[in-house]
Amino acid sequence: MTDATFGATPAGHTVEGIRADYMAQVQRRRLYGGLTLMIFVILMVSGFTVADSRNAGGFWDGLNQLGDYPGEVLAEAWANRANLPALIVRFLPALIETVNIAAVSTLVGAGAGLVLSLLSTRGLARWPRLTPLFRRLMDIMRAMPEIVIALVLIFVLGGGPVPAMIAIAIHTAGALGKMYSEVAENADLKPVEGLTSTGATWAQKMWLGVLPQVAPNYISYSLLRFEINIRASAILGFVGAGGLGYELRNSMSWGLGRFDEAAAIFLLLFGTIVLFDQVSSRYRNRLTEGHAK
């Protein structure tokens, strides 16, 4: 006897069943999304409440005064606008110090990151068993904020640009080492294999077989990091690490009467960051486009 159900769609695989399963998945996804959003809102509200209570409830009381300080700075700067060019020239040495801190820390951090990246890249590492160790070292260097490292070094070495340079270089080495390693993992290993067959050392294989492939991306990442380090060096000046940040802290601490100096430093810092951002972006685009071609 021929089975009358031959060719029939199995239960649960009909169009209605598929539609029902899909709608059930959509409902679950919406439920999970709503719960996640609700938890996020609860955490935000509770965290803000705790922070406001620790601040003696001063946030809402001072919210209406949020624009008072910038207004005072702008008013005094406008009243003394004739002095701004002279003030900008006066703070140029501090700007040069800030840029020098960023440049040296970027060079030192990029060099250390280059070595760490090659030692922690799978397939290229000099000592494969130590690859996790170098990766965790970069994680630690990247996880420590520059300002924390700078505060410790200032306590040990005293104030000045050297603690800021070391602090930024340590963080830069961890950050660039991570990005360099990801680029090196995508490098073609055929040149390395060819150099291995000729008896080349590990350093020769890295220098001749890997670095020519990844150099454009490495330089691009380094230029991007240089922009970040200019801002970081200015921020570290607030904790006594020299540069424009130190001068800005002094001018802001004195209050009325020196707000024109703060405005001049803001203009100088803003113009410098914009300038280096545009220049480095241009060269980074050239490098990436040329490498793509």
QUIQUI-V746052 format. One record per pair of residues at least 24 apart in sequence whose C-alpha atoms are under 8 Angstrom apart, sorted by sequence separation. I is the first residue (numbers start at 1). GAP is how many residues later the second one is. If there is no record, write none. Layout:
i: <I	I>
gap: <GAP	GAP>
//
This chain:
i: <146	146	188	244	145	184	187	144	187	142	143	141	142	141	142	184	142	183	141	142	141	142	140	141	183	138	139	138	137	138	180	138	138	179	231	135	230	176	176	227	176	227	227	172	227	224	223	224	109	113	114	101	105	109	113	117	121	101	104	105	108	109	112	113	116	117	120	121	168	223	106	109	110	111	113	114	115	123	101	102	105	106	109	110	113	114	117	118	121	122	220	97	101	105	109	113	117	121	168	220	104	108	109	112	113	168	219	102	106	110	114	118	105	109	110	113	117	220	165	219	220	164	217	216	217	164	216	216	126	164	163	162	160	161	159	160	161	159	160	161	159	146	150	154	154	118	151	147	150	146	150	147	110	106	106	106	103	106	102	105	103	102	102	101	102	99	102	98	101	99	98	98	98	97	98	97	98	96	97	94	95	94	95	94	91	94	95	87	91	95	84	88	83	84	87	88	81	85	76	80	84	88	76	77	78	76	77	72	76	77	74	73	74	77	72	73	73	74	73>
gap: <24	25	25	25	26	26	26	27	27	28	28	29	29	30	30	30	31	31	32	32	33	33	34	34	34	35	35	36	37	37	38	39	40	42	42	43	43	45	46	46	49	49	50	53	53	56	57	57	59	59	59	60	60	60	60	60	60	61	61	61	61	61	61	61	61	61	61	61	61	61	62	62	62	62	62	62	62	62	63	63	63	63	63	63	63	63	63	63	63	63	63	64	64	64	64	64	64	64	64	64	65	65	65	65	65	65	65	66	66	66	66	66	67	67	67	67	67	67	68	68	68	69	70	71	71	72	72	75	76	77	78	79	80	80	81	81	81	82	82	82	83	86	86	86	87	88	88	89	89	90	91	92	112	116	119	120	123	123	124	124	126	127	128	129	130	131	131	132	132	134	135	136	144	145	145	146	146	147	147	148	148	149	149	150	153	153	173	174	174	174	176	176	177	177	177	177	179	179	180	180	180	180	181	182	182	183	183	184	184	184	185	186	186	186	187	187	189	189	190>
//
